[in-house]
Amino acid sequence: MSKPKSLFEKVWERHIVEEEGADKPAVLYIDLHLVHEVTSPQAFSELEARGLKVRRPDRTFATLDHSIPTLAPDAQGNRPYVTAQAKTQVETLEANAANHGLRLFGYDAENRGVVHVIGPEMGLTQPGFTVVCGDSHTSTHGAFGCIAFGIGTSEVGHVLATQCLAQRKPKTMRINITGALQPGVTGKDVALTVINTLGFSGGTGYALEYAGPVIEALDMEGRMTVCNLSIEAGARCGMIAPDQKTVEWLRGRQYVPQGAAYDEAAAQWLELKSDAGATFDTEITIDGSAIEPMATWGTSPDQGAPIVRGVPVAANEDEERALKYMGFTGGEAREVEKVDVVFIGSCTNGRMADLRAAAAIMKGRKVAPGVRALIVPGSEWVRVEAEKEGLHEVFLEAGAEWRLPGCSMCIAMNGDFVLPGQLAVSTSNRNFEGRQGPGSRTVLASPATAAASAIAGHVADPRQFMQLESA
Amino acid sequence: MSNQEPNHSFSSRIVVLPEANIDTDQIIPARFLTTTTKAGLGKVAFNDWRYNADGSNKPHILNEIDASEHRVLVAGNNLGCGSSREHAPWALMDYGFKAVISTEIADIFKSNSLKNGLLPVVVSPDIHDKLTQNPQQRVTIDLESCTLTLEDGTAVTFQVEAFARQCLLEGVDAMGWLLKRLPEIEAYEQANNKAA
């Protein structure tokens, strides 16, 4: 009998080209490299300076998401870029992709979208893969049992040139989430609870594995949301073992094996789960039954609390500073948080399940006077599907804006932003000072909570708008 | 190549930004990431801390010092969390910093910094207190011995990942190091059905 292995160890070992030593990192093979316009230009320039070509264009896929406008082009086809520089950045990726023979999901592609939404959607992301991208929320792909992590632009260059990275093996932590979620509690609430429990750096140096009945019961979209936010606790990556739900979700998608080959692959994917007796450097347990709809109250994603408990009183100087920035004294009910903007979208919550959850609350209701609600699908596929289901009509009738896919207000570098002093409830991943625009104040929450807050005009527990089945 | 300059041993005054959790959105806000080069980002380093909306200066220490005299940034716990943007170390280096010190430095930011020759130095809370309580002091940082020496003579060692240290000291280029492994990479691909 060989030593029991964790999911992380199994995937890691299969990708070692050269073992690490005291004085050198491991050479880790990368199965899938996702590229976008913001963190790649300098990497392509580096290749050019060295006279190199992208080594594995077949494993490299590019999309436009961060800098692109989410408003339609005018009659002449001109897109409303926020600056000429943003347009140049998009054109630079288009040129680099053409020059290196990369598949780019550009404006005319039916698959264009936020990099972490389209990877799984097309089946580019497959269990047991190593996935990297110059974006910290690459951890999203861990929901499929991938080792997936964000890298810097130098490393984007390394992968373009060699399809490998020099990497040290992280420590492992298993997070067991026991029990069952209460009605009205979602994957986002689980994620915000996990990072609240670990703290902003509690995961630093670790690969996380999420496990337990709550994780098993989550749908794939919910699992992606949980893994997506791993970086907000400082973790290198987050992973969930592939199960039958994973297999059925991916079946028939464009880039997965088809027919009998799929079932063969799936049988191997199901073997990836952590062995009984696998050991972790750290293991923690969270009672999933106690998780409630969450919202952040501060300026770091770990500064969140159950909505029903109100805004907490500051426990230290950092929290005091965060409350001051947010305009709270601490101890007030969340109803005092008058909402100016609601943003539903991003790699965290821009998928079909997220839009359905938001639409279920907005249906037949109106966005409160004075609230701007912006709904941004995570991909073209999500946009088309949502429109087939009539979700866009629900949003438009409620008084919300329905946009083209992109990162939009999550990172606020495309012209979609929150004005100074305004309070936004956002389904995105970061509430840092000024993240959604200089002086903006952000409350992170689930799509249901964001939709409820849009209707109520203040931060609101979504359960008041839900017809919950009695337990 | 990154714009590395010899960084093995130097002494400098420090700048203390005591805030914890300085994320990369603070170091360089996202709206400045539409650049396609690395050059000139120092002027927007900590942009929203340094400038008003109309571009005029806020009263901030980074607007008041001679950057060439202050090559070491001392920050609060958990420096560089958030976005993977390498623009953050590019901006700090372009401003003039050669090292950053904190009690904890986020993973991707640390890796990005080392690849550009910006030295991330993690110190104990005690040493951190000695730095923040005397923000006028000069420190010496020696990469060869991985030692930080404070003005009062206190000397402590700090950890730098061995390969990253070797790259900086010997001018080893990480991409070149990987490129030398192409035969092994190809063999791996053949053995694992990953050939093109």
Interface residues (C-beta under 8 A of the other chain):
Chain A: R14 V17 E18 A22 D23 K24 P25 V27 Y29 D31 V38 T39 P41 Q42 S45 E46 A49 R50 L52 R56 D58 H66 S67 V82 T83 Q85 A86 T88 Q89 T92 G134 D135 S136 G150 I151 G152 T153 S154 E155 G157 H158 A161 T162 Q163 C164 L165 A166 R168 F200 S201 T204 G205 I231 G234 R236 T299 S300 D318 R321 I411 A412 M413 F417 P420 R430 F432 E433 G434 R435 P438 G439
Chain B: M1 S2 E19 A20 N21 D23 D25 Q26 P29 A30 R31 L33 T34 T35 T36 T37 K38 D48 A53 G76 N77 N78 C81 G82 S83 S84 R85 E86 H87 E104 A106 D107 I108 S111 N112 K115 N116 E161 A162 F163 Q166 A174 M175 W177 L178 L179 R181 L182 E184 I185 Y188 E189 N192 K194 A196
